[in-house]
């Protein structure tokens, strides 16, 4: 059974000390924190406004514009920095919203079983029968592209797989001795789910969350590339890739910069997930 930590400060110290022992987790955290810093400090570190138009279109990298300018004469580096906010905010929010809905469904489905399990899983199977990208496109084209609609779309697409994962974990844990002991003590179902089962399945859920945020980032990039992401002129890495693809051979840095940024965040999240998995296996 997972050790209960007395205070939030003690839990934070425990988490940091564990992550520091994993090289992959340390590198992943450093990459993620670097981009979080860029997102927070974007107004201070960006040389120009992301929507400001300059004199020269498609200007190559120079001391004034380190990554050149795009087809509307906007500074690419400034747009790259400001576009970090879309990734850092929307992807975690969408995944956490999906978890808030899917985790209770998986807990109840795996623990209660019977008709409740059948009903929940049939609904999950119906959602899984639709391609995830198709769900995104249907919702966004129906309600129009916006930050809220993107979050809801990605959250809805993440509910079925998260529900199945949580259910499978609960099916394994519910037969453990400490769960049986809680039943014999006469504990309520809510207590068993939240105090006995959930803490002992949280490790795999956290690992899956890190990976799923990476999926959400790629989905946001794909939607931006298709013109279904955040409406312009808000900088969006996927939109920047789409806008610059016409000049990919003549001026590749316009596309390579946001593509590399997108890939680095996903790599950082996967490294962090691998580190958490290593720590969980050692415990």
C-alpha positions in Angstrom: 0.0 0.0 0.0 1.2 3.5 -0.8 2.6 5.4 2.2 0.4 8.3 3.2 2.3 11.6 3.4 1.4 13.8 6.3 1.5 17.3 4.8 1.6 18.8 1.3 5.1 20.2 2.0 6.3 16.7 3.0 4.7 15.2 -0.1 6.4 17.8 -2.3 9.8 17.0 -0.7 9.2 13.3 -1.2 8.2 13.8 -4.9 11.2 16.0 -5.7 13.7 13.7 -4.0 12.3 10.7 -5.9 12.3 12.5 -9.3 15.9 13.7 -8.7 17.1 10.1 -8.6 15.8 9.4 -12.1 17.9 10.9 -14.9 15.1 10.7 -17.5 12.6 12.4 -15.1 15.1 15.1 -14.3 15.7 15.9 -17.9 11.9 15.8 -18.6 11.2 18.2 -15.8 13.9 20.6 -16.9 12.4 20.7 -20.5 8.9 21.2 -19.2 9.9 23.9 -16.7 11.9 25.7 -19.4 8.8 26.0 -21.6 6.6 26.9 -18.6 9.0 29.7 -17.9 8.8 30.9 -21.5 5.0 30.9 -21.3 5.0 32.9 -18.1 7.8 35.3 -19.2 6.6 35.7 -22.8 5.7 39.4 -22.4 9.2 40.1 -21.0 11.4 38.0 -23.2 9.7 38.4 -26.5 11.5 41.1 -28.6 8.2 42.2 -30.3 4.5 41.8 -30.0 3.3 38.6 -31.7 0.9 40.5 -33.9 3.2 43.4 -34.8 4.0 43.7 -38.5 7.4 44.9 -39.5 8.9 46.3 -42.8 10.1 43.1 -44.5 8.1 39.9 -45.2 9.9 36.5 -45.0 13.1 38.1 -43.8 15.9 35.5 -42.9 17.3 35.3 -39.4 19.1 38.5 -38.4 20.2 40.4 -35.2 16.8 42.2 -35.2 14.8 39.0 -35.9 16.6 35.9 -34.7 14.2 33.5 -36.4 13.2 35.9 -39.2 9.7 37.1 -40.1 6.8 35.3 -41.5 4.6 36.0 -44.6 2.9 38.9 -42.7 6.2 40.3 -41.5 5.6 39.2 -37.9 8.6 38.2 -35.8 8.7 34.4 -35.7 10.6 34.2 -32.3 8.0 36.3 -30.6 5.2 34.3 -32.0 7.0 31.1 -30.9 7.3 32.4 -27.3 3.7 33.5 -27.1 2.4 30.3 -28.7 3.9 28.4 -25.7 0.9 29.7 -23.7 -1.5 27.8 -25.8 0.3 24.5 -25.3 1.1 25.0 -21.6 -2.5 26.0 -20.7 -4.8 24.1 -23.0 -3.3 20.7 -23.1 -3.1 20.1 -19.3 -6.6 21.6 -18.8 -8.2 19.4 -21.4 -6.6 16.2 -20.0 -7.4 17.1 -16.3 -11.0 17.8 -17.4 -11.1 14.4 -19.0 -9.7 12.7 -15.9 -12.3 14.5 -13.7 -15.0 12.7 -15.7 -13.3 9.5 -16.6 -11.6 8.5 -13.3 -14.9 8.4 -11.3 -16.5 6.4 -14.2 -13.6 3.9 -14.2 -13.6 3.6 -10.4 -17.3 2.9 -10.2 -17.3 0.6 -13.2 -14.4 -1.5 -12.0 -15.6 -1.7 -8.3 -19.3 -2.0 -8.6 -19.4 -4.3 -11.7 -22.7 -5.8 -12.9 -25.1 -3.7 -14.9 -23.4 -0.5 -13.9 -20.2 -1.7 -15.4 -21.9 -2.9 -18.5 -23.7 0.4 -19.0 -20.6 2.6 -18.5 -18.4 0.4 -20.8 -21.0 0.3 -23.6 -21.0 4.1 -23.6 -17.2 4.1 -23.7 -17.2 1.6 -26.5 -19.6 3.8 -28.5 -17.2 6.8 -28.1 -14.2 4.6 -29.0 -15.9 3.6 -32.3 -15.4 7.1 -33.6 -12.0 8.3 -34.7 -10.7 10.8 -32.1 -9.8 13.4 -34.7 -13.3 13.1 -36.2 -14.8 13.9 -32.8 -12.6 17.0 -32.6 -13.5 18.2 -36.0 -17.3 17.6 -35.5 -17.3 19.5 -32.2 -15.2 22.4 -33.4 -16.9 22.8 -36.7 -20.3 22.8 -34.9 -19.5 25.3 -32.2 -16.7 27.2 -33.8 -13.0 27.3 -33.0 -12.1 28.7 -29.5 -10.0 27.8 -26.5 -13.0 26.5 -24.6 -14.2 24.3 -27.5 -10.7 22.9 -28.0 -10.5 22.0 -24.4 -13.9 20.3 -24.3 -13.1 18.4 -27.6 -9.8 17.0 -26.4 -11.3 16.2 -23.0 -14.2 14.3 -24.6 -11.8 12.3 -26.8 -9.6 11.4 -23.7 -12.5 10.1 -21.6 -12.9 6.6 -23.1 -9.2 5.5 -22.9 -8.8 6.9 -19.4 -12.0 5.2 -18.2 -10.8 1.8 -19.5 -7.3 2.2 -17.9 -8.8 3.2 -14.5 -11.3 0.3 -14.7 -8.6 -2.2 -15.4 -6.5 -1.0 -12.5 -9.5 -1.1 -10.1 -10.3 -4.7 -11.2 -6.8 -5.7 -10.1 -6.8 -3.8 -6.9 -10.3 -4.5 -5.6 -9.3 -8.1 -4.7 -6.4 -7.1 -2.5 -6.4 -7.8 1.3 -6.6 -4.2 2.4 -9.8 -3.7 0.3 -11.3 -6.8 1.8 -10.4 -5.6 5.3 -12.0 -2.3 4.7 -15.2 -4.1 3.6 -15.1 -6.2 6.8 -14.8 -3.0 8.9 -18.0 -1.8 7.3 -16.5 1.1 5.5 -18.7 2.9 3.0 -18.1 2.4 -0.7 -17.0 6.0 -1.1 -14.3 5.6 1.6 -13.0 2.4 -0.1 -12.9 4.0 -3.5 -11.2 7.2 -2.4 -9.0 6.1 0.5 -8.1 2.5 -0.3 -8.3 2.0 -4.1 -7.5 5.4 -5.6 -4.2 6.0 -3.8 -3.0 2.6 -5.0 -3.8 3.1 -8.6 -2.7 6.7 -8.8 0.9 5.9 -9.9 -0.1 4.4 -13.3 -2.8 7.1 -13.7 -0.1 9.8 -13.3 2.2 8.2 -15.8 -0.7 7.9 -18.3 -1.6 11.6 -17.6 1.9 12.7 -18.6 1.7 10.7 -21.8 -1.8 11.9 -22.5 -0.9 15.5 -22.1 1.7 14.9 -24.9 -1.1 13.5 -27.0 -3.2 16.5 -26.3 -0.3 18.8 -27.3 0.0 16.9 -30.6 -3.8 17.2 -31.1 -3.7 20.9 -30.5 -0.9 21.2 -33.0 -2.8 19.1 -35.5 -6.0 21.2 -35.0 -4.0 24.4 -35.5 -2.5 23.0 -38.7 -6.0 22.2 -40.0 -7.2 25.7 -39.1 -9.4 24.4 -36.3 -7.3 25.5 -33.3 -7.1 28.9 -31.6 -8.4 31.6 -34.0 -5.9 34.0 -35.4 -4.1 36.3 -34.7 -3.3 34.4 -31.4 0.0 32.5 -32.0 -0.4 28.7 -32.2 2.5 26.4 -33.0 0.3 24.2 -35.3 -1.0 27.3 -37.1 2.5 28.6 -37.5 3.5 25.3 -39.2 0.6 25.5 -41.5 1.3 29.1 -42.4 4.9 28.5 -43.1 4.7 25.2 -45.1 4.5 27.1 -48.4 8.0 28.3 -47.8 9.5 25.2 -46.1 12.2 24.7 -48.7 13.1 28.3 -49.2 12.8 29.4 -45.5 12.7 26.1 -43.4 13.2 27.8 -40.0 9.6 29.2 -40.2 8.3 25.6 -39.9 11.2 23.9 -38.1 11.1 26.3 -35.1 7.5 25.6 -34.0 7.8 21.9 -35.0 11.0 21.5 -32.8 9.3 23.3 -29.9 6.2 21.0 -30.2 8.4 17.9 -30.3 10.6 19.0 -27.4 7.6 19.4 -25.1 6.2 16.0 -26.0 9.7 14.4 -25.5 9.9 16.1 -22.1 6.6 14.7 -21.0 7.5 11.2 -22.1 10.8 11.4 -20.3 9.0 12.5 -17.1 6.5 9.6 -17.6 9.4 7.1 -18.0 11.0 8.5 -14.8 7.8 8.2 -12.8 7.4 4.6 -14.1 10.9 3.7 -13.0 10.3 5.2 -9.5 7.0 3.3 -9.1 8.7 0.0 -10.1 11.5 0.5 -7.5 9.0 1.0 -4.7 
